[in-house]
Amino acid sequence: MSISDVRVGEGFDVHRFEVEPSGSRRLVLGGCVFDGEPALIGHSDADVPAHAIADALLSAGGLGDLGSHFPDTDPRWEGADSLAILAEVSAMVRADGWSIGNASVALVCERPRIAPRRAEMESNLSTAVGAPVSLTGRRAEGLGAIGRVEGI
């Protein structure tokens, strides 16, 4: 393998919290449901780390972005499980001839606390990707919209 055979992609995702709970949505991060926390607004389940990794994989493979493959205007993806989307993206990357060595994602939020569920999220994401995934939790330390707990 030469260095030209290696690609690195970068992904990013952000969703805002529901201001008034709908009752039909739950907060899902890395495939884990966080009961008692406000849900994120999104067309799918709004799983921020799954979306960021999917975008990074598509970027590395030169395959566009998440919105081009799973548009929020398509009713098929309404409420979709983002781990299933991530698994589909991983399969697309592999079908295009690439292998996935690993992925890393930073989850920036004031709440919920990430550390108690980190291993579970990493396991869920790793299973969907088919390669090791590391997840790091970070706080915005009160700065900006994330720091004001408006989103993740």
C-alpha positions in Angstrom: 0.0 0.0 0.0 1.3 3.4 -0.9 0.4 6.7 0.7 -1.7 7.5 -2.4 -3.9 4.5 -1.4 -4.9 6.2 1.8 -7.6 8.8 2.1 -8.8 10.7 5.1 -12.3 12.4 5.2 -13.7 15.0 7.5 -17.4 15.2 8.5 -19.4 17.6 10.6 -22.9 17.6 11.9 -25.0 19.8 14.2 -28.6 19.7 15.3 -30.6 21.9 17.6 -32.7 20.7 20.5 -36.4 20.8 20.4 -37.7 23.8 22.4 -41.0 22.3 23.0 -40.9 18.5 23.3 -43.0 16.7 20.7 -43.2 13.5 22.7 -42.5 11.5 19.6 -38.8 12.1 19.4 -36.0 10.9 21.7 -32.3 12.0 22.0 -30.2 9.4 20.2 -26.4 9.7 20.1 -24.2 7.0 18.8 -27.2 4.7 18.7 -27.9 5.2 22.4 -31.1 6.7 23.6 -30.8 9.3 26.4 -34.1 9.2 28.2 -35.0 12.4 30.1 -33.0 14.6 27.7 -34.5 16.9 25.1 -34.5 15.5 21.6 -32.7 16.9 18.6 -34.6 18.2 15.6 -33.8 16.4 12.3 -35.4 14.6 9.4 -33.9 11.3 10.6 -33.2 10.4 14.3 -30.6 13.3 14.3 -27.8 11.1 15.6 -25.0 13.7 15.4 -22.0 11.4 15.7 -23.4 8.8 13.2 -24.0 11.7 10.7 -20.5 13.2 11.1 -18.8 9.8 10.6 -21.0 9.1 7.5 -20.1 12.4 6.0 -16.4 11.8 6.8 -16.5 8.4 5.1 -18.3 9.8 2.0 -15.7 12.6 1.9 -12.8 10.2 2.0 -14.3 8.0 -0.7 -15.0 11.0 -2.9 -18.7 10.0 -2.9 -20.4 13.4 -2.1 -22.1 14.1 1.2 -24.8 12.7 3.4 -27.5 15.1 2.0 -26.9 14.0 -1.6 -27.5 10.4 -0.7 -30.1 10.7 2.1 -31.9 14.1 1.4 -34.1 15.5 4.1 -36.7 16.1 1.3 -37.1 12.3 0.9 -39.9 10.8 3.1 -38.0 7.5 3.1 -35.5 8.9 5.6 -38.0 10.6 7.9 -37.2 9.2 11.4 -34.6 6.9 10.0 -32.1 5.0 12.2 -28.8 6.8 11.6 -26.8 3.7 12.5 -28.5 2.0 9.5 -27.6 5.0 7.3 -24.0 4.8 8.6 -23.9 1.1 7.8 -25.2 1.8 4.3 -22.6 4.5 3.8 -19.9 2.1 4.9 -21.1 -0.4 2.4 -21.1 2.2 -0.3 -17.5 3.1 0.5 -16.4 -0.5 0.4 -18.3 -1.1 -2.9 -16.3 1.7 -4.4 -13.1 -0.2 -3.6 -12.1 1.4 -0.4 -11.5 -0.2 3.0 -12.2 1.6 6.3 -9.4 1.4 8.8 -10.9 3.4 11.6 -13.0 6.5 12.4 -12.8 9.1 15.1 -15.5 11.6 16.2 -15.7 14.4 18.7 -19.1 15.1 20.2 -19.4 18.6 21.5 -22.2 19.3 23.9 -23.0 20.6 27.4 -25.4 17.8 28.0 -25.9 14.9 28.2 -22.8 13.6 29.9 -21.0 11.5 27.3 -18.4 9.6 29.5 -20.9 7.2 31.1 -22.1 5.9 27.7 -18.9 6.4 25.6 -18.0 2.6 25.4 -21.6 1.8 24.3 -21.7 4.5 21.7 -18.2 3.4 20.3 -19.4 -0.2 20.1 -22.6 0.8 18.2 -20.8 3.0 15.8 -18.0 0.5 15.3 -20.5 -2.2 14.4 -22.2 0.1 11.9 -18.9 1.1 10.3 -17.3 -2.3 10.4 -14.1 -0.9 11.8 -13.0 0.7 15.1 -14.6 4.0 16.0 -13.3 6.2 18.9 -15.6 8.9 20.3 -14.5 11.8 22.4 -16.8 14.0 24.4 -16.1 17.7 24.6 -17.9 20.7 26.2 -18.2 24.1 24.7 -17.6 25.6 28.2 -20.7 27.9 27.9 -19.6 29.5 24.6 -22.0 30.0 21.7 -25.1 28.1 20.8 -23.7 24.7 21.9 -22.6 26.3 25.2 -26.0 27.7 25.8 -27.4 24.1 25.3 -29.2 25.0 22.1 -27.9 21.9 20.3 -25.2 19.4 19.7 
